[in-house]
Amino acid sequence: MVELGSLTTEGINPNTVTIDECDTEGILRMINAEDKLVAPAVELEIPDITKAVDAVYEGLKNGGHLFYVGAGTSGRLGVLDASECPPTYGTKTDMVQGYIAGGDMALRHAVEGCEDDPLAGRDLMDRHNVGKNDVVVGITASGSAAFVRGALKRAGELGAVTVGICNNKQTDFGTCCDILIAADCGPEVISGSTRMKSGTAQKLILNMITTATMIKLGKVYGNRMIDVRASNKKLHERSIRMLTDLTGVDRDTALKYLRECDMSVKLAAMAILSGKDVETSEKLLNENDGYLKKALKAAAEN
């Protein structure tokens, strides 16, 4: 492994060496100036993010799963992204899964040393029966977390596609994975505090992976979350508003269709826009892999 001291994420940022001498506004402006470097660094990685998205799409389409594995901030971000997929896109709870070194306790409390255990990463992959249709994304700012590296190596042995996300170009992390995404944002505002720029870059990349995949899986219509399930008051109101906007029906009609369709906006929209009954609408959606636009076109041709 590359000497940690030589990594970008461990470096001293020359732009912020006087941050402890600044007033509050000066501190914030230094942080903001460094944050502006994150999106361009992520943009450079789009070709490799594209490879990751295509791999995840193929895996999920064929019944596989997406696993995020990380430690510390990286692990928390993976768990966060995974946990937001069911309410946002109506996915099954096991389609996208996030795991952090040290287990769920580590989400709230630092569990020291757990990221240094490669066997725990390997065991995690075995416990969850990772296989050929799965994609495992390992997240580590430095590229050195042994827990993550162990998980990726074992996942590869089990036939899964493996993706590594880090924030250093000069790491050997690429030896652990099929696809490497290395968004180098430069040294942190506070040396080694990778919850800052590195964490922001990771969050952007994870958002890109799941959002692009869900679009490709037909869970978006235009730019609407058409597969949202109304699990709370906000989502209930959003579902009604989305259906009235998409179809032109009034609120009462939208609510009637939503109830008939078990609160599925997509199915209700399909029934209204196609003029078909709920059973036929559901059949057409299933025949067209859940793509509303394709299903509507098929309905118009029949």
C-alpha positions in Angstrom: 0.0 0.0 0.0 1.0 3.6 -0.7 2.5 5.4 2.4 -0.5 7.3 4.0 1.5 10.4 4.4 1.9 10.8 0.7 -1.8 10.8 0.0 -3.7 13.9 -1.0 -6.3 13.4 1.7 -3.5 13.5 4.3 -1.8 16.6 2.9 -1.5 20.1 4.2 -3.7 22.6 2.3 -1.6 25.7 1.6 -4.8 27.7 1.0 -6.0 27.3 4.6 -2.8 27.4 6.8 -4.0 30.7 8.3 -7.6 29.6 9.0 -7.1 29.7 12.7 -6.3 33.4 12.5 -9.5 34.3 10.6 -12.7 35.7 11.9 -15.9 33.7 11.5 -16.7 35.0 8.0 -13.1 34.5 6.9 -13.2 30.8 8.1 -16.4 30.3 6.2 -15.1 31.8 3.0 -12.0 29.6 3.1 -14.2 26.5 3.5 -16.6 27.7 0.7 -13.7 28.3 -1.7 -12.4 24.8 -1.2 -15.9 23.3 -1.5 -16.1 24.8 -5.0 -13.3 22.4 -6.1 -15.4 19.3 -5.4 -17.8 19.3 -8.3 -15.1 19.7 -11.0 -13.1 16.8 -9.4 -16.2 14.6 -9.6 -16.8 15.7 -13.2 -13.5 14.3 -14.2 -14.6 10.9 -13.0 -17.8 10.7 -15.0 -16.4 8.2 -17.5 -15.7 5.8 -14.6 -19.0 6.7 -12.9 -20.7 5.8 -16.1 -19.1 2.3 -16.0 -20.3 1.9 -12.4 -23.9 2.9 -13.3 -24.1 0.6 -16.2 -22.8 -2.3 -14.1 -25.3 -1.5 -11.3 -28.1 -1.3 -13.8 -27.3 -4.6 -15.4 -27.0 -6.2 -12.0 -30.3 -4.9 -10.5 -32.2 -5.6 -13.8 -31.1 -9.2 -13.4 -32.3 -9.5 -9.8 -29.0 -8.6 -8.1 -28.3 -6.1 -5.4 -26.1 -3.0 -4.8 -24.0 -3.1 -1.7 -22.2 -0.1 -0.2 -19.3 -0.9 2.1 -17.4 1.8 4.0 -15.9 2.9 7.2 -16.4 6.1 9.2 -17.8 9.0 7.1 -17.6 6.9 4.0 -19.6 4.1 5.5 -22.2 6.5 6.9 -22.7 8.1 3.5 -23.2 4.6 1.9 -25.8 3.7 4.5 -27.5 7.1 4.0 -27.8 6.7 0.2 -29.1 3.1 0.5 -31.7 4.0 3.1 -33.1 6.8 0.9 -33.8 4.5 -2.1 -37.0 2.8 -0.9 -38.9 6.0 0.0 -37.6 7.9 -3.1 -38.0 5.2 -5.7 -40.2 2.5 -4.2 -37.4 -0.1 -4.2 -37.5 -3.2 -2.1 -35.5 -2.7 1.1 -32.8 -5.2 0.1 -32.1 -3.9 -3.4 -29.6 -1.3 -2.2 -27.9 -2.0 1.1 -25.4 -0.1 3.1 -22.9 -1.4 5.6 -20.4 0.3 7.8 -17.3 -1.1 9.6 -18.3 -1.7 13.2 -22.0 -2.2 12.5 -25.0 0.1 13.1 -23.5 1.4 16.3 -20.8 3.0 14.2 -23.4 5.2 12.5 -23.6 7.3 15.7 -20.4 6.5 17.6 -16.9 6.1 16.4 -15.8 2.4 16.7 -12.1 2.6 16.6 -10.0 0.0 14.8 -12.9 -1.8 13.0 -11.8 -0.3 9.6 -8.5 -2.2 10.0 -10.1 -5.6 9.9 -10.1 -7.1 6.3 -11.6 -10.4 7.6 -14.7 -8.6 8.8 -15.2 -7.2 5.3 -14.8 -10.7 3.8 -17.2 -12.2 6.3 -19.8 -9.5 5.5 -19.8 -10.5 1.8 -20.2 -14.2 2.8 -23.0 -13.5 5.2 -25.0 -11.7 2.6 -24.4 -14.3 -0.1 -22.9 -11.8 -2.6 -22.9 -13.3 -6.1 -22.6 -12.8 -9.8 -25.5 -10.4 -10.3 -24.5 -8.1 -7.4 -22.4 -5.0 -7.4 -20.3 -4.1 -4.4 -19.1 -0.5 -4.0 -16.3 0.1 -1.5 -15.9 3.6 -0.2 -12.8 4.9 1.5 -11.3 8.4 1.1 -7.7 7.2 1.4 -8.3 3.9 -0.4 -6.6 2.1 2.5 -9.4 0.9 4.8 -8.7 -2.8 5.2 -12.3 -3.6 5.9 -13.3 -2.1 2.6 -10.5 -3.7 0.7 -11.2 -7.1 2.2 -14.9 -6.8 1.3 -14.1 -5.9 -2.3 -11.6 -8.7 -2.8 -14.0 -11.3 -1.4 -16.8 -9.9 -3.5 -14.7 -10.2 -6.6 -13.9 -13.8 -5.7 -17.6 -14.5 -5.4 -18.3 -13.2 -8.9 -19.7 -9.7 -8.1 -18.7 -6.6 -10.0 -16.6 -4.4 -7.7 -16.4 -0.6 -7.6 -14.0 1.5 -5.5 -14.6 5.1 -4.6 -11.7 7.0 -3.1 -10.2 10.5 -3.1 -6.6 9.9 -4.1 -5.1 9.3 -7.5 -1.8 7.9 -6.1 -3.4 4.9 -4.3 -3.3 1.2 -5.2 -7.0 0.9 -4.4 -7.6 0.0 -8.0 -6.0 -3.4 -7.4 -9.0 -4.3 -5.3 -11.8 -3.5 -7.7 -13.0 -3.7 -11.3 -13.9 0.0 -11.6 -12.1 2.8 -9.7 -13.6 6.2 -9.2 -11.0 8.5 -7.7 -12.2 12.1 -7.2 -9.2 14.0 -6.0 -10.4 17.2 -4.5 -7.0 18.3 -3.1 -6.0 18.5 0.6 -8.8 19.1 3.1 -9.5 22.4 4.7 -8.4 20.8 8.0 -5.7 18.3 7.3 -7.1 14.8 7.2 -10.7 15.8 7.9 -12.1 13.7 5.0 -15.7 14.3 6.2 -15.3 17.6 4.4 -14.4 17.8 0.6 -13.8 14.0 0.3 -17.2 13.2 1.9 -18.9 15.8 -0.2 -17.5 14.2 -3.4 -18.5 10.8 -2.2 -22.0 12.0 -1.6 -22.3 13.4 -5.1 -21.0 10.2 -6.6 -23.3 8.0 -4.7 -26.3 10.2 -5.6 -25.2 10.0 -9.3 -24.9 6.2 -9.2 -28.3 5.5 -7.6 -30.2 8.3 -9.4 -28.9 7.4 -12.8 -29.6 3.7 -12.2 -33.1 4.3 -11.0 -33.8 6.4 -14.1 -32.5 3.6 -16.3 -34.8 1.1 -14.4 -37.9 3.2 -15.3 -38.4 4.7 -11.9 -38.5 8.3 -13.2 -41.0 9.8 -15.6 -39.6 13.0 -17.1 -37.9 14.2 -14.0 -40.6 13.0 -11.6 -40.2 10.3 -8.9 -43.0 8.2 -10.4 -42.4 5.2 -8.2 -42.7 7.1 -5.0 -44.8 5.4 -2.3 -46.9 7.6 -0.1 -45.5 6.5 3.3 -46.0 9.8 5.1 -48.1 13.0 4.8 -45.6 14.8 2.7 -45.3 12.0 0.2 -49.1 11.5 0.2 -49.5 15.1 -0.9 -46.7 14.9 -3.4 -48.3 11.8 -4.9 -51.6 13.6 -5.4 -50.0 16.7 -6.8 -47.8 14.7 -9.2 -50.8 12.7 -10.5 -52.9 15.8 -11.1 -50.0 17.6 -12.8 -49.2 14.6 -15.1 -52.7 13.7 -16.0 -54.8 16.8 -15.6 -57.4 15.2 -13.4 -58.7 16.9 -10.3 -57.6 16.1 -6.7 -60.6 13.8 -5.9 -60.1 11.8 -9.1 -56.4 11.5 -8.4 -57.0 10.2 -4.9 -59.6 7.7 -6.2 -57.1 6.2 -8.7 -54.3 6.2 -6.1 -56.4 4.2 -3.7 -57.4 1.8 -6.4 -53.7 1.4 -7.3 -52.4 0.9 -3.7 -51.0 4.4 -3.7 -48.8 3.7 -6.7 -48.4 7.0 -8.7 -47.0 5.1 -11.7 -49.9 2.6 -11.9 -52.5 5.3 -11.4 -50.9 7.5 -14.1 -50.8 4.5 -16.5 -54.5 3.8 -15.9 -55.6 7.4 -16.3 -53.4 8.2 -19.3 -54.1 5.0 -21.2 -57.8 4.7 -20.3 -57.2 1.0 -19.4 -58.4 -0.7 -16.2 -55.9 -1.2 -13.4 -55.3 -4.8 -14.1 -54.5 -4.2 -17.8 -52.4 -1.1 -16.9 -50.3 -3.2 -14.4 -49.9 -5.9 -17.0 -48.6 -3.4 -19.6 -46.2 -1.9 -17.1 -44.8 -5.3 -16.3 -44.4 -6.2 -19.9 -42.4 -3.0 -20.4 -40.1 -3.4 -17.5 -41.8 -0.7 -15.5 -41.2 2.1 -18.0 -44.3 4.3 -18.1 -43.5 5.9 -21.4 -42.9 2.5 -23.1 -46.1 1.1 -21.5 -48.2 4.1 -22.7 -46.8 3.6 -26.2 -47.7 -0.1 -26.1 -51.2 0.8 -24.9 -51.7 3.2 -27.7 -50.6 0.6 -30.3 -53.1 -2.0 -29.0 
